[in-house]
């Protein structure tokens, strides 16, 4: 921020504006109109503790500031700044104003909204990235962190703020208002920005860490898209922690057999720990680890905790606990707007009592009313003990999934879960007992569910029975977590727990259009396990990749193929779950993936030369080259404003013919 303000000041301009995480603009008048500060939410790529606007959004600063940022400083119980000025709800402006009114030289913000002041600084400066909590009163600003102060000097010379010049020109439509994460995205995370408009970072090595590694890209700051010039197995020694927002992992760009990540065995560890917002992960395989994907917010409150996530076409096997965990740590941080789509989640390992598929919205029950739009759709969950999935609280949807071969409990609702369960197939396998597909455990709060168009190989073999008849056939009430009915049980009260219509409200993402099941659900089986979407992106899991012309080509590996084939066979390789010691032997061997050659040009632009050379002569006017952030190709194709050339290539919808 400081460098942009200084550049504008040196040019004799009144205003400096930052956007897209680092672009700097200047001028003497303000065009367009002011919007909510929350719409400027991209951290600056050079300093993630500062905000540099957004997509078609400018963070505006006068070139004669009233205060200046001094850095991120540590704190402790003896306090770096001696005076507590505000207990919560502070913004940079209100805290600096309070410190200045008290005659203090410094203002410090921490823990998302506390304000402290003083005239001397204790402790030491650390990297600005350690101050990463958005202010609870203005998510476009940073208010320190846990025992971290964002420090501002109050002694800059004040200057009156010029009055903006109004203009009748309409503000461009923000991407969050309608541009999907990728064409066809549905569910709570469908409007995730991911790395759109940011850097292309090539993954050039299979090493655990260091330059060119997947870890280096995912843990970087600023908007970024990870593309792959290598294929094969990445063996991790520890989990990858994603604390900086605006990330896309484009596994579909990997050559050969694609990418798989193998995590060390640990029953309570994660492989990917995602604690921020606006992330998209597609087309990779994750084998091993306690929980391959743990979505647990690192900062923020309420709807500003962690939001707008997409996990799409990902394969997960040999989990030691839940393959996916979406949790709300006690008392503070919230997940919202999550899409889990086209996943293959299968064959957990016997390392604890939890050989489970996934848990959605666990943690602090008191936060339930704030949890919205966590959606699981078009996925295949197979051969786990239970949790297909388990849903804790909040507004969620389970739509068009295949659930296969549960040991005992299938889909379980507890606490204050409010769930739409639509168009799912529950198929018993060689390990299954006579459990009803949907269990409700009223545990001190009111549950609700809308249940429609589901089928079960034991209890409702054909779709279309009608909502009340389906409820009576499929839903049972239990008196304990993981309670079992073994074919008996009590039907939950329709007047207390059953909703007659799906959720009418959506705060995050985009609606899911369910496939209407016919008969036993064979049309869903064909879609998920054999054919895939109409865009050619393949059935569930990391089943396809992009070639150098932008065509989808098959890339399902032997492990995924085996698990899909077990569905037709109705069984599994063993009467019990594999032990950790079984991994690497017999059918439980993690496959070797075929090597391949990277597409020319992918490393520098994220788009291969062959694809760029085709489209650059067809855009108007013809271009000498195409950049990943340019918009010539989506404009030519009539796509919504906001998409980029890189978006088009990654979609596989516009190959070089």
N, C-alpha and C positions, 0 to 999 in steps of 0.2 A: 504494500500500500504506500509506504513512504517513498519508494523510488518513483512511482507513478505521480504522486503529488508533487514531488520535486521536479519531475520532467515538465509537468503542466505549468508549474510556477516559473520555471526557467524560460518557458515559451510565452510568458506574460498572460496566461489564461486563468480564468476565474475558477473553473471546475476541473477536477480529474475524475474519470470514471473507469472502473475496472469490471470486466466481464469474462465469462468463459474460463475462470480460474487463473487468469493472468494477462489478458489483453488490457492495454492501457489506452484510453481515449481522453481528449481534452477539448474544452470549448469555453465560450463566454456566456452562452445562454443554454438553457435546458429545454430540449425538445421532448415530446411525449409527456407522460404523466407519471406521478408517483404511485407506487403500489405497496402492498404490505412488505415489510422488510424480510419476512420469512421467504419471499420468492427469490431473494438473493442469498444463496446458501452454498455456493461452491467455495471451498477453501482455496486460497492462493497456492498455486503449485510451488512457489518459492518459499512460502511460509504458511503452513496449514493452520496456524493460530489466527490468521486474518482471513476475511471473506473477500473474494473477488467476484462479486456478482453471480451470474448464472447464465443460462442459455437465453439470449435476448433479454438479459436483465443487467443493468449497470448499478454497481455500488458507487454512489456519488460522494465526493469529498470536496469541500472548499479548499483552495490552495493556501489559505491562511488558517491553519487549524487552531482549535481551542485547546487541544491537548495532544500528546504524542505517546505512542506505544513504546515502552521501555524494555519489554521482554517478558518471558515466563520465568518465574522464580519459585524455588521450593518454599515450603512453609512447615511449621510444626506447632506443637502446643504452646510454645512461648511466643509465637507469632512474628512474622516478618514485618508486619505493620501493626501498630499497637492499638488502634481504635476501630472498633466494630461500628460501622455506620448504618448498615442495612442487613437484616437477618436473612432476607430472601427477596427475590423479585427484582434485583438490580439489573440495569443495563449499563453499558459503558458510559453513556451520557449522564444517567442519573447518579451513578457512583462518582464519576469525576466531578460533577456539580456539587455533590455532598462533601467531597473532600476539599474542594476549592472553597466552599462556604465556611468550612471549619478551619481554613488557613493552613491546610496541609499540602505538602509538596507532591505526595504520591497517592494514587488510588489503586486498590488491588481488588480484583474480582476472582472468586473461586467457587467451586462446587455448584456451578450453574446459576448462581445468583446472589451469593453473599458478597457484601461490600465492606472493605477494610480501608483505613487511611493511616497515613503517617508521614513524617518528614525525613526519616532515615530508613534505609532498606536493610533488613537482616537477611541472613542466609545468602544463597548464590543463585545466579542465573543458570537455567538449563535450556535444552532445545525447546524451541517454541512448539514443536509437535506434542510436547507433554502437557500443554494447555489445549485441551480439545473438547471441553464440554460446552455445547451451545447454551446461551443464556436462556433460562426458562421463560423470561418475559420478552425475548426477541431472539429467535433461533438463528437469525442471520449474524449475530455477534457471538464471540467466544468469551465465556466467563470461567477461565482457569480450568481446574480439574480437582482431583482428590489430593489435598495438600499441595496444590499448585496454584499460584497467583498469576493472573494476567495483570501486569503492572503498567500504569499510565502515569506520565508526568502531568501535573496540573498547571505548570508555569508557562505554557505557551501564551502568546498575546492574543486575546480574544478578537474576533472580527465579526461584524454583522453578516448573517447569512443572506445572500441576495435572494430576492423573490423569483421563483421559477416563472418562466414565460409559458403560459398555457398554449396548447396547440390542439386543434380539432382532429389531427391525424390519429386514427385508432392505434392502440398498442398491439404489437404482433401477438398472436395466440401463443401462450407459453406451452412448451412441450408437455408439461405435467397436466395440462388441460385436455389432452386428447391424443398425443403421439405415443404409440405403444412402445414398450421396450424393444420389441421386434414385431414384425407383422404376424398376426395370429396369437399374440400373447393374451392370456385371459387371467382373471383372478386378482387377488389383492395387490400383487406386485407388478401388475401389467403395465403401469406407467413409470416404472423405474427408469431413471436416466442412465444408469450404468456409467460407462466411461465415455458416452457420446460427447464429441467435441473436444476430447482431450488427446493426450499422447498415445501413440502406438508403441508398446514396449514388447519387443520380441523375446520369447523364451527360446534360448539358443543352446541350453544345456540341460541334461537330466540330473544335474547335481542338486543336492538338498538345498544349498544356499549359495550366495555369491552372485557376481554379475551374470546376467543372462538367465538366472534361475526363476522358476515359478514363484518361489517365496519372495524374491526381490521385487517382482512385479506386483504381487498381491499386497505386499506390505508397504509399497510406495505411497506417496501422497499425490493429490490432484486427480482430475479425471484421467482415466487410463484404460486401455484395452490391451489385454495380454493375448498375443498371437504366437503360434508355435512353428518354429522351423525344424523341430526335432520330433521324433515319435519314440515310444517305448515307455519304460517304467521309471518313475521318480520315487526313490526310497527316502522317506522322511525320517529324521531322527527325533523330531519334536513337531508339535502342531504349528500350523501357520495361523497367525493372528491378524485379522483384518480390522484395523481401527480407523482407517481413513476411507471416506465415502467415495462414490463415483468410480466403480470398478466393473469392468466386463472381462470375464475369462472366456475366450472364444476357442474352446477345445475343438470345434469343427474345422479349424484351420490347420490342425496337425496333419502331417503327411502319413503315408503308410498305414499302420494299424491304429494310429491315434495315441492317446495319452492315458496311462493309468498311474494313480498315486497309491503307493503302498505305505501304510502307517504301522509303526511298531505296536505290538499287542499291549494293550493296557485297558482294563475294564472301565476306567473312569476318565479316559482322556478323549479329546477331540482330535480330528485331523485338521479340519478348518474351523476356526473359532471366529465367527463374524459378529462384530459388535457395533456396527455403524449403520448407515442407510445407503440406498441406491446401489445395490450390487446385483450383478447378473452373472451366473455361472452356468455354462452349457457344455454338453458333449465331452465330459471326462468320466473316467472310472475311478472309484475309490474303494480299495480293498483293505480290510483290516482296521485296527484302531478301535477304541471304545465307541465313539460316536463320530462318524465321518463328518457330519455337518451339525455344528452347534451354533444356533442363532441366539446370542445372549448379549443384550445391549451393554455397552461400556459406559454410556453417558446419556444424559437427557432425561426428561420427565414426560409422562403422558404420551401424547402423540408425537413428541419430539425425541423419543427414545431411539428406536431403530425401526425403520420402515422401508417400504419399496424394495423388496428382495425378490429375485426370481432364481429358482433352481430348476433347470429344465434339461430333459434328455441326459440325465446323469445315472450311471450304474453304481450300485453300492452293494457289496457283499462282505461277509465275515465280520460283521460288527460285533463288538463285545457287549454293547448295550444298545440303546436305540440307534438306528441308522441316522435318524434326524431328530434333533431336539430343538424346539422353539420355546424358550423359557423367559420368564419375567422375574429377575432376581428380587428378593424380598424388599418391599418397601419403596422402590424407586423407579426402576427402568422398565420400559414397555416395548414389546414388539407389535408392529401393526403392518398391514399390507404385505403379506407374504404369499407368493405363488410357488407351489410345489407341483410341477407338471411333467408328464411323460417320463416318470422315473421308473427304474427297475431297482427295487429295494428287497433284498432276498438273503436267506440262508445265514442267519446270525449264529454266533459261536457260543458254545457252552462254557462261558467263563464266570458267570454269576447267575442269579435268579432271573436276570433280565436278558433273555435271548429274543429281543423285541424289534418291532418294525420302526415305529416312530411315536413320539409324544409331542403333542401340539398344545402350547399354552400351559406350561407347568410353572410352579413357583409359588407366588404369593396370591392366594385366592382373593384378597381384598382389591386387587387390581383388575378384576374381571371385567367390570363395566367399561374400562378404557381399552380393552383388547378388541380390535376390530379387523375383519377381513383377512383371516388366515385361511387359505384355500388350498386343498389337495384335489387335483383333478387329473384324469387320464393317466393313471399310474398303475403299476403292477407290484403288489406286495405279496411275497411268497415265502413260505417255510420259515416262520418265526413261531415263538411260543405264544405271543399275544401282542396287544397294542397295534391294531389294524385300522386306524390309529387309536391312541388314547387322547381324549380331548378334555382339557381342564376347565376352561372358562373363556367367555367372550364369544363374539360373533364369528362363526366359521362355517365352511362348506366342504363337504366330501362328495365329489361328483364324478361319475363315470370312471370308477376304478375297479380293477379286478383284485379280489382278496382270495388267496389260495393257501390252503394247508396250514391253518392255525392249530396249535396244540390245544388251546382251550378258549380264551377270550378273544373275540374279534374286535369290533368297534365299541369303545367304551366311553360314555359321557359321565362326568362327575362335576362337583362344585356348581358353577353357574354357567356351564357350557350351553350355548344356544346355536344349534348346528342344523344345517340343511344336509340331508343324506339322500342323494338323488342318483338314480340310474347306476347303481353298483352291482357287481356280480360277486356273490360269496360262494366259493366252490370248496367243498371239503376234499381233503387229500388223505394220504395214508396215516398221518399223525392226528387227524382231527377227531375230536369227540363231539357229542351231540349238543353243542352249544348253539343257542340262538345268535344270529349275527350281530344284534345291537343290544348292548346292555346299558342301563341307566342306573347310576348309583347316586341317589339324592343324599348329599353329605352336608346338610346345613344350609343349602341355598336352592333356589328354584332352577331346575333344568328345563330346557325346551328343545324340541326337535320337530322338523318337518321331514317326513319319511315318504318317499314316492318313487315308484318305477324301479325298485330294487328286486333282485331275484336271489334265491338260495337253492343249492342243489338238494337240501333236505327239507326246508320248511315252506318254500314258495318257488316252485320250479318254472313258473311262467309269469312274465310281466303282465300288468293290466288288471290286477285283482281289485283295484280301488284302494284309496288311501287308508280308510279305516280297517278294511280287511287285511291290508298289508301290515299295518301297525300291529294288529292282533297276532299275525303270523310270525313276525320277525323280531319284535321288541320285547325285552324282559327287564324287570326291575330286580336289582340285587341289593343285598344288605351290607356289602363290603367292597372295598377296592379289589378288583380282579375276582369278584364273586362269580361263581359258576352256577348254571341251572341244570345242566345235563338233561336237557329235554323237558324240564318242568318249568318252575318259576312262575312269577306273577306278572301279568300284563300291566304296565304302568297306566295310571289313570289318563284317559284321553282328555278329560277336562282340565287336568293339572299340567300335563307335560307335552301334550301333542299340539303343535301348531297346524292350522289348516292351510297355510300358504307359506312360501319361502320368504326369506328376508327381503323386505322392500327397500331397505336402506343400504347404500354402499358409500363408505367414506374414502376408501382407497381402491385404486386399480380400475378394472373393467369387468363387466359381467361375463359369466361363463354361460355359453349356450350348450345345454346338455344334449347328448345323443339320446334319443328315445329308444329304450331297449325293446326289442321284439322277441317274443318267445322266451327262450332260456338265456338270452343275452348274447347269442352267437355273433350278432353284428358288432358288439363292443369287443368281443374276443378277436374278431378279424381286424378291427381297427388298431387295437393296442399291440397285439402280438404278431401280426403279419404285415399289415399294410402301412399304417401310419397316416399322418395328415395329408391332405391334398397337395400341400406345398412340396412333398417329396422328402420331408425331413425324417422319415423313417418311423418304425415302431418304437416302443419304450426303450429307455436307456441310451447309451452312447452308440447308437446303431448305425450312424452314417457320418460322413464328413464331406467337406467341399473339395473339389479338385481345382486345378489352376484356372479353369474357365468358369468356375462358379457353379458347377453342377453338383447335385447331391449324389454320392456314390456309397454303396453299402460298406459298413465297417463293423458289423457285429462280431465280437470275439467269441471264442469257444466257450467261455464261462457263461456269458449271457445266453448263448444259444442253448446250452445244456439246461439252464433254469427255465427258459421258455418252453423247451420240449417236455419238461417234467409236467407242465400243466396239462398237456394232452394225455400223458401217461397216467396222471392222477396220483403221482407219488413223489418220492424224494430218494436220494441215494442211501439213506440210512434210517433206521427206526428212531434214532436219537440225533440231536444236534451235534455237529462236529466239535471236537475239542480243539483248543489252540494247537495242541501237538499234532493234530491231523492235517493242519494246513501245510501245503507243499507236498502232500502225498495223495496218490490216486486221483479221484475226481476233484479233490479240494486243492489242486495245484493252481496257482495264479498263472495265467497264460503268458507266454512271451508274445509281444506284439511286433508285427512286421515293421522293419525299417522302411523308410521312404525318403525321397528327396524333396526338399523344400521348394515351393514355387518361387521362381525368380521375382523379386520385387516385394515379396511379402514382408521381409524383415524391415524394410524402411517405411512402407506405406500401409501395411496390413492388408493390401490388395495386390494380387499377382499382376505382373506385367501383361500377361495374356488377356486378363479381364480388363485392365485399364486401357490397353491399346485398342480393344474392341469398342469400348464405350466412349473414349475421348473424341473419336471422329464422328460420333452420332449425336452428341450434345450440341446445343445451339447457343452461342457460336461454338464451332469446333475448338477443342482445347489442345494445347501441346502436352499437357499432363493432367492428371486428376489427383487431388489431395484427399486424404481420408476425411477431413472436416468440410470439404467442399460439398455443394448441394446440387451440382449440375445433373447428375444421373437421376436422383429422386424427382427433380423438377421435370425432367424429360418424361419420366414415367407417370407423372401426375400424382405422386405420393404426397402425403400431408407435409406442410411446412414443418421443418424441424429435423426431418431425417437427413442423414449425411450419405455421401458416397460409400463410406465404409459400412453403414447400416445395410445398404442395398447388397453389397457383396456377401456380407455375413448371413443374409436372409436366404440365400440360395434361390431367390425368386427371379433373378435376372441374369442368367448365365450368358456368356459370350457364345452366341449360336454359330 
